[in-house]
C-alpha cells in the first residue's frame, strides 16, 4: 500500500514493483515507518525516507546526498541493508563471535554432524550453527550458557538453497526444564 494511484502503479514493470516492495518491507522491518504511515506516502517518499535514514547512519560514506539519490531502488535497499543488518543482528553476531571453536586436534562431545536436517517448513538446514542462549533478566541482553537453569532457548542460523540463491534462516527453539527433563519446543 502506498499513496500512489492505481494507474501509476500499473505503469511500473514487475521488476520495479518488486524493488519497491523490498524497500517497503525494509522500512517496516527496520521500524522506520509503520504500514499505516507508508500507506499515506508515495513510492518516492519511501525512497526519500530510506535515503535520509541511510545518510543518518553513514554520514561519512554518503556525505553527498546525491550519491544516494542516483541509486536505483534496488541498490538503495541493498545499501540500507548494509548498515541495518549488522545493527539489527548485533546480539546474534556477538553471541556467534563468543562461541568457542572446536580445535581440529581435539574431539568434542558438543560437535556433531547431522545430514538431511529440515525445519518445520520442510526447508533444508544446511550449515546449521546452534547457539545456546538464556535471557539475563534484561530484555536487551542475552548471554550464551549451555546449562541454563531457567530454561533459556537455542538459536539456529542456517541457509537454505532456493533454486538459484541461498536464503539465510534464523530458528529459535525454547527449552523448558521440567523436573530436570529437557523438552524442546519449536
C-alpha positions as CSV (number, residue, x, y, z in Angstrom):
1,X,0.0,0.0,0.0
2,X,1.2,3.5,-0.8
3,X,-0.1,6.9,-1.7
4,X,0.3,6.5,-5.5
5,X,-2.6,6.0,-7.7
6,X,-3.5,2.6,-9.1
7,X,-2.9,3.9,-12.6
8,X,0.6,5.0,-11.7
9,X,1.4,1.6,-10.2
10,X,0.1,-0.3,-13.2
11,X,2.6,1.6,-15.4
12,X,5.5,0.1,-13.4
13,X,7.2,-3.1,-14.5
14,X,7.0,-6.1,-12.3
15,X,10.7,-5.6,-11.5
16,X,10.2,-2.0,-10.4
17,X,7.2,-3.0,-8.3
18,X,9.3,-5.8,-6.7
19,X,12.1,-3.3,-5.9
20,X,9.6,-1.0,-4.1
21,X,8.1,-4.0,-2.2
22,X,11.6,-4.8,-0.9
23,X,12.1,-1.2,0.2
24,X,8.7,-1.1,1.8
25,X,9.4,-4.3,3.8
26,X,12.7,-2.9,4.9
27,X,11.1,0.3,6.1
28,X,8.7,-1.8,8.2
29,X,11.2,-4.4,9.5
30,X,13.7,-1.6,10.4
31,X,10.8,0.1,12.3
32,X,11.4,3.3,10.4
33,X,7.8,3.7,9.4
34,X,4.6,1.8,10.2
35,X,2.5,0.2,7.5
36,X,-0.2,2.9,8.1
37,X,2.4,5.6,7.6
38,X,3.7,4.1,4.5
39,X,0.2,3.7,3.1
40,X,-0.1,7.5,3.1
41,X,3.3,8.1,1.4
42,X,4.2,7.8,-2.3
43,X,6.9,5.5,-3.5
44,X,9.2,8.5,-4.0
45,X,8.6,9.4,-0.3
46,X,9.5,5.8,0.6
47,X,12.8,6.3,-1.3
48,X,13.5,9.6,0.3
49,X,12.9,8.1,3.8
50,X,15.5,5.4,3.1
51,X,17.9,8.0,1.7
52,X,17.6,10.1,4.9
53,X,18.0,7.1,7.2
54,X,21.0,5.7,5.3
55,X,22.7,9.1,5.3
56,X,22.0,9.5,9.0
57,X,23.6,6.1,9.8
58,X,26.5,6.5,7.3
59,X,27.3,10.2,7.1
60,X,30.9,9.8,6.2
61,X,30.2,7.4,3.4
62,X,27.3,9.4,2.0
63,X,28.2,13.0,2.7
64,X,26.8,13.9,-0.7
65,X,23.1,13.0,-0.7
66,X,23.1,12.9,-4.5
67,X,25.1,9.7,-4.2
68,X,22.1,8.0,-2.7
69,X,19.5,9.8,-4.9
70,X,21.2,8.4,-8.1
71,X,20.8,4.8,-6.9
72,X,18.0,2.6,-8.2
73,X,15.5,1.5,-5.6
74,X,17.1,-2.0,-5.7
75,X,20.6,-0.5,-5.0
76,X,19.2,1.8,-2.3
77,X,17.6,-1.1,-0.5
78,X,20.9,-3.1,-0.6
79,X,22.8,-0.1,0.8
80,X,20.3,0.3,3.5
81,X,20.6,-3.3,4.5
82,X,24.4,-2.9,4.7
83,X,24.2,-0.7,7.7
84,X,20.9,-2.0,9.2
85,X,21.5,-5.8,9.2
86,X,24.7,-5.7,11.4
87,X,22.9,-3.3,13.7
88,X,19.8,-5.4,13.9
89,X,21.6,-8.7,14.5
90,X,24.4,-7.4,16.7
91,X,23.4,-9.6,19.7
92,X,23.4,-12.7,17.5
93,X,26.7,-11.7,15.8
94,X,28.2,-11.1,19.2
95,X,27.0,-14.4,20.5
96,X,28.4,-16.3,17.5
97,X,31.7,-14.5,17.9
98,X,31.9,-15.5,21.5
99,X,31.2,-19.2,20.9
100,X,34.4,-21.3,21.3
101,X,35.5,-23.1,18.2
102,X,36.5,-26.8,18.2
103,X,40.2,-27.4,18.0
104,X,41.0,-29.7,15.0
105,X,43.2,-31.9,17.2
106,X,40.6,-32.4,19.9
107,X,37.4,-34.4,19.9
108,X,34.4,-32.6,21.4
109,X,31.2,-34.1,22.6
110,X,29.5,-30.8,21.6
111,X,30.4,-31.1,18.0
112,X,28.3,-33.4,15.9
113,X,27.3,-34.0,12.4
114,X,23.8,-34.4,11.0
115,X,22.7,-34.8,7.4
116,X,19.3,-34.3,5.8
117,X,18.0,-32.0,8.5
118,X,14.9,-29.9,7.7
119,X,13.0,-27.2,9.6
120,X,9.3,-27.3,10.3
121,X,8.5,-25.8,6.8
122,X,10.5,-28.5,5.1
123,X,13.5,-26.3,4.2
124,X,16.9,-27.9,4.3
125,X,19.0,-26.7,7.3
126,X,22.4,-26.5,5.6
127,X,25.4,-25.5,7.7
128,X,23.4,-25.1,10.8
129,X,25.1,-23.3,13.7
130,X,23.3,-23.8,17.1
131,X,23.8,-21.3,19.9
132,X,22.6,-21.9,23.4
133,X,21.1,-18.7,24.8
134,X,19.4,-17.6,28.0
135,X,17.7,-14.4,29.0
136,X,19.7,-12.4,31.5
137,X,16.7,-10.5,33.0
138,X,17.4,-7.5,30.8
139,X,15.2,-7.6,27.7
140,X,18.0,-6.1,25.6
141,X,20.7,-8.6,26.6
142,X,21.2,-12.3,26.1
143,X,24.2,-14.4,27.1
144,X,25.3,-17.9,26.0
145,X,25.0,-20.6,28.6
146,X,24.6,-24.3,27.7
147,X,23.5,-25.1,31.3
148,X,20.5,-22.8,31.7
149,X,18.7,-23.3,34.9
150,X,15.6,-21.3,33.9
151,X,15.0,-22.8,30.5
152,X,16.5,-20.5,28.0
153,X,16.5,-21.2,24.3
154,X,18.6,-22.1,21.4
155,X,19.1,-20.1,18.2
156,X,20.0,-21.8,15.0
157,X,21.3,-20.0,12.0
158,X,21.5,-21.8,8.6
159,X,20.9,-21.3,4.9
160,X,18.5,-23.0,2.6
161,X,19.0,-23.3,-1.2
162,X,16.1,-21.7,-3.1
163,X,16.7,-22.8,-6.6
164,X,19.2,-20.1,-7.7
165,X,20.3,-18.5,-4.4
166,X,20.8,-19.3,-0.7
167,X,18.5,-17.7,1.8
168,X,19.7,-17.1,5.4
169,X,17.3,-18.5,8.0
170,X,17.1,-18.0,11.8
171,X,15.3,-20.5,14.0
172,X,14.5,-20.4,17.7
173,X,13.8,-23.4,20.0
174,X,12.7,-23.0,23.5
175,X,13.9,-25.4,26.1
176,X,11.6,-26.0,29.1
177,X,13.1,-27.5,32.2
178,X,10.5,-29.7,33.8
179,X,11.8,-31.8,36.8
180,X,15.3,-31.9,35.1
181,X,13.8,-33.3,31.9
182,X,14.7,-31.0,29.0
183,X,11.9,-30.8,26.5
184,X,12.4,-28.9,23.2
185,X,9.6,-26.9,21.7
186,X,9.8,-25.0,18.4
